[in-house]
Amino acid sequence: MENTSRIELSRSALQHNFNFLREKVSAGTLISHVVKGNAYGHGIAEFIPLAQDLGAQHFSVFDAHEAYRVKQSLLAPAGIMIMGMVQDEQLEWIIGQGIEFYVFDLERLEKALTWARKLGKQAKVHIELETGMNRSGFETDKWPYLLQFLSQNQEYLEVAGICTHFAGAENFANHLRIKQQVKQFRKGLSYLNEIKKPNTKLHSSCSAAVLRFPRTHYDMVRVGILQYGLWPSVETFISTEESEQDPLKRVLSWKSRIMNLKTVPKGEYI
């Protein structure tokens, strides 16, 4: 039995937005499509096949539960990266399935090594560096131990990526702060250079940084809100230097059936 209301995802709108992103993202840079929060409300199960059909090859999520949902929704093999919560008891499944995941403290790094050894598989870790957001990431004083630990355990720890996140890249007021973060990230990349492999992805840009800081595209960018046809802020729209017309298209639409129409004379109570 059909419901009176429905949500629709527009393939043509998503294709349009993907084309826009490819024009903005540096050549050769991989786009990781962020689908946290149930694909920003668009539905992971519905969005993933559509995005893959349009060329998406890599997806980013918040936690292991979302990673599982993405894996169940894939039409073909694709990269999956957990940017946030990983519980200790989930590491066996994550490493066993080849899921990539952020590591931003020594405890998680050591537990990842323990499980990788048990499974006889490499854990695909993305090393997050603290550069000024003060949320998660290895602080500068941890870098020497981090470098030593990773160098000594390359058999079981694959450095799939080295990354950071910019604080408030969508706001012009944070421009100088972001520049300082970029400088600090480059310092970290230089320090950890010896554990970087040819397949290691360097990444720092969210949707806002993709538009406002093109020099930070590196090997991969993490695009969320833009792909759905929305802007991180008014400033990011202004910074695109497009015409006054919005170059993005909304992917999601809500539709309902009309039950009844009535014409009422002016002055009548409604």
C-alpha distance (Angstrom), angle and dihedral (degrees) to the residues before:
residue distance angle dihedral
M1 . . .
E2 3.81 . .
N3 3.80 121.1 .
T4 3.80 119.3 -126.1
S5 3.81 91.4 -125.5
R6 3.80 131.0 44.9
I7 3.78 142.4 172.8
E8 3.80 118.1 -129.4
L9 3.81 130.1 -163.6
S10 3.78 115.1 -149.3
R11 3.79 115.0 -135.8
S12 3.80 91.9 -166.4
A13 3.82 92.0 51.0
L14 3.80 91.8 49.9
Q15 3.80 91.2 47.7
H16 3.81 89.0 50.4
N17 3.82 91.3 51.7
F18 3.80 92.5 46.2
N19 3.81 89.0 53.0
F20 3.81 90.1 50.1
L21 3.81 90.7 51.0
R22 3.78 93.7 49.0
E23 3.80 88.8 54.2
K24 3.81 90.8 52.8
V25 3.81 99.8 40.4
S26 3.79 118.1 80.8
A27 3.79 116.9 -100.7
G28 3.79 112.0 -91.3
T29 3.81 94.0 19.5
L30 3.80 115.6 128.2
I31 3.81 117.7 -129.8
S32 3.79 113.9 -139.1
H33 3.79 106.8 -158.5
V34 3.81 109.6 -138.9
V35 3.81 111.4 -139.8
K36 3.82 101.4 167.4
G37 3.80 117.4 138.5
N38 3.83 91.9 39.8
A39 3.82 89.8 -54.3
Y40 3.81 90.4 -48.8
G41 3.79 88.7 -56.4
H42 3.80 95.1 -49.6
G43 3.81 92.7 106.8
I44 3.81 123.4 -103.5
A45 3.82 93.7 -132.5
E46 3.80 91.1 51.9
F47 3.81 99.6 37.8
I48 3.82 101.5 45.8
P49 3.85 98.2 61.7
L50 3.80 90.7 44.0
A51 3.80 92.9 49.6
Q52 3.81 92.4 45.9
D53 3.77 91.1 49.9
L54 3.81 87.0 56.1
G55 3.80 93.5 50.9
A56 3.82 106.8 -85.5
Q57 3.82 110.9 154.0
H58 3.80 104.7 172.0
F59 3.82 134.9 40.7
S60 3.81 133.1 -166.2
V61 3.80 124.6 -153.4
F62 3.80 138.1 174.9
D63 3.80 102.0 -123.6
A64 3.80 146.6 4.3
H65 3.81 92.9 -92.2
E66 3.80 90.7 59.3
A67 3.82 90.3 44.6
Y68 3.81 88.7 55.5
R69 3.80 91.3 50.0
V70 3.80 91.4 49.6
K71 3.81 91.7 49.4
Q72 3.80 90.6 50.8
S73 3.82 90.0 51.5
L74 3.82 99.7 48.3
L75 3.79 120.1 118.6
A76 3.81 91.0 -163.7
P77 3.81 136.2 2.9
A78 3.82 113.7 -65.1
G79 3.78 138.7 163.8
I80 3.82 116.3 -90.4
M81 3.81 121.5 -166.7
I82 3.81 127.4 -171.6
M83 3.82 110.2 -149.0
G84 3.79 98.5 -179.1
M85 3.79 140.6 12.7
V86 3.79 120.1 33.6
Q87 3.80 117.7 167.0
D88 3.79 119.1 -151.1
E89 3.80 93.6 -116.6
Q90 3.82 90.5 54.0
L91 3.81 95.6 58.2
E92 3.81 92.9 84.3
W93 3.81 91.9 58.8
I94 3.81 94.3 39.3
I95 3.80 95.5 51.3
G96 3.80 92.7 38.3
Q97 3.80 91.2 54.4
G98 3.80 94.2 46.1
I99 3.80 93.0 -115.6
E100 3.81 114.4 163.1
F101 3.79 117.6 -130.8
Y102 3.79 141.7 -177.7
V103 3.78 119.1 -107.2
F104 3.79 115.1 -163.7
D105 3.80 105.0 156.9
L106 3.79 136.4 44.2
E107 3.80 94.8 -117.1
R108 3.81 92.9 60.2
L109 3.80 90.8 44.3
E110 3.80 92.3 53.5
K111 3.81 92.8 46.5
A112 3.80 90.5 49.1
L113 3.80 88.7 54.5
T114 3.81 91.4 49.3
W115 3.80 92.8 53.2
A116 3.81 93.6 42.3
R117 3.80 89.6 55.9
K118 3.82 91.8 48.1
L119 3.80 91.4 51.0
G120 3.79 95.8 39.0
K121 3.81 89.5 -128.8
Q122 3.78 135.9 113.5
A123 3.78 116.4 -105.7
K124 3.81 110.1 -133.6
V125 3.78 103.0 -136.3
H126 3.78 131.7 -179.3
I127 3.79 109.8 -152.5
E128 3.80 109.3 -139.9
L129 3.81 116.1 -155.1
E130 3.79 123.6 -154.7
T131 3.80 106.2 -126.1
G132 3.79 103.6 161.0
M133 3.80 111.4 -53.0
N134 3.81 91.1 93.3
R135 3.79 95.0 -150.0
S136 3.80 106.7 101.7
G137 3.79 136.3 -19.2
F138 3.79 142.0 87.2
E139 3.80 112.3 -65.5
T140 3.80 119.7 -135.4
D141 3.81 94.3 -100.6
K142 3.83 89.6 59.3
W143 3.80 94.5 54.5
P144 3.84 97.7 87.9
Y145 3.83 93.2 53.8
L146 3.82 90.6 41.2
L147 3.80 91.8 53.8
Q148 3.79 92.1 47.8
F149 3.82 93.6 46.2
L150 3.80 94.0 49.6
S151 3.81 93.1 44.4
Q152 3.81 91.5 52.9
N153 3.82 95.7 46.5
Q154 3.80 104.7 42.7
E155 3.81 90.5 127.3
Y156 3.80 90.6 69.6
L157 3.81 104.6 20.2
E158 3.78 117.6 65.1
V159 3.80 111.4 -167.6
A160 3.81 95.5 -139.4
G161 3.79 91.3 170.9
I162 3.79 148.3 -4.4
C163 3.78 113.4 -146.0
T164 3.78 151.6 157.6
H165 3.81 137.7 -172.9
F166 3.80 126.1 -124.8
A167 3.81 119.1 -129.0
G168 3.80 111.7 -124.7
A169 3.81 99.0 -17.8
E170 3.81 88.3 163.4
N171 3.83 92.5 68.2
F172 3.82 125.9 73.8
A173 3.81 89.5 -146.6
N174 3.81 89.4 69.4
H175 3.80 95.7 53.5
L176 3.82 96.3 110.4
R177 3.81 91.6 43.4
I178 3.81 90.5 53.7
K179 3.80 91.1 49.1
Q180 3.80 88.9 54.2
Q181 3.80 89.7 49.8
V182 3.80 91.0 50.8
K183 3.80 89.4 51.6
Q184 3.81 91.3 49.4
F185 3.82 92.3 47.1
R186 3.79 91.2 52.4
K187 3.79 88.6 50.5
G188 3.81 89.0 53.7
L189 3.80 92.8 47.5
S190 3.77 90.0 52.4
Y191 3.81 91.6 49.1
L192 3.82 93.8 49.1
N193 3.79 95.0 39.9
E194 3.80 95.0 115.8
I195 3.82 93.3 61.7
K196 3.82 92.7 48.3
K197 3.81 112.6 106.9
P198 3.84 129.0 -163.9
N199 3.82 90.2 -98.5
T200 3.83 95.1 45.9
K201 3.81 109.8 118.8
L202 3.80 117.4 -141.5
H203 3.81 110.7 -155.5
S204 3.78 139.9 165.7
S205 3.81 109.5 141.9
C206 3.80 125.5 106.7
S207 3.82 121.3 -175.5
A208 3.81 93.6 -75.8
A209 3.80 94.7 47.1
V210 3.81 90.8 48.7
L211 3.81 88.0 65.0
R212 3.80 101.8 32.4
F213 3.82 103.1 35.8
P214 3.83 108.7 34.1
R215 3.82 91.9 167.4
T216 3.81 88.4 68.4
H217 3.80 95.9 62.1
Y218 3.82 93.1 100.3
D219 3.85 113.3 158.6
M220 3.81 98.5 -32.7
V221 3.81 140.2 15.8
R222 3.81 127.5 -157.9
V223 3.80 109.4 -135.3
G224 3.78 121.2 -174.0
I225 3.78 123.3 145.1
L226 3.82 96.9 26.3
Q227 3.79 94.2 61.9
Y228 3.80 90.0 58.1
G229 3.80 91.5 55.3
L230 3.81 99.3 -101.2
W231 3.82 132.2 114.4
P232 3.82 126.0 -125.7
S233 3.82 87.8 -136.9
V234 3.80 143.2 -22.0
E235 3.80 88.2 -98.4
T236 3.79 92.9 59.8
F237 3.81 89.5 52.7
I238 3.80 90.5 50.6
S239 3.79 91.8 47.6
T240 3.82 92.8 59.0
E241 3.82 89.6 72.5
E242 3.77 89.4 -142.0
S243 3.79 124.6 144.9
E244 3.79 119.0 -81.4
Q245 3.80 88.2 -91.1
D246 3.80 115.1 93.7
P247 3.85 107.4 -108.7
L248 3.81 91.6 -157.1
K249 3.79 129.5 77.9
R250 3.80 126.5 -145.7
V251 3.79 110.3 -113.7
L252 3.81 96.7 -162.8
S253 3.78 125.8 64.7
W254 3.81 130.6 174.1
K255 3.79 117.2 -143.1
S256 3.79 134.1 -178.1
R257 3.79 138.7 178.4
I258 3.80 119.9 -107.2
M259 3.78 111.2 -120.7
N260 3.80 99.6 -168.6
L261 3.80 142.9 -12.6
K262 3.78 122.6 -152.0
T263 3.80 132.5 -176.2
V264 3.83 112.0 -140.7
P265 3.83 124.2 -169.6
K266 3.78 116.7 -115.1
G267 3.80 111.6 -89.6
E268 3.79 95.5 27.3
Y269 3.79 120.3 127.6
I270 3.81 118.1 -103.5
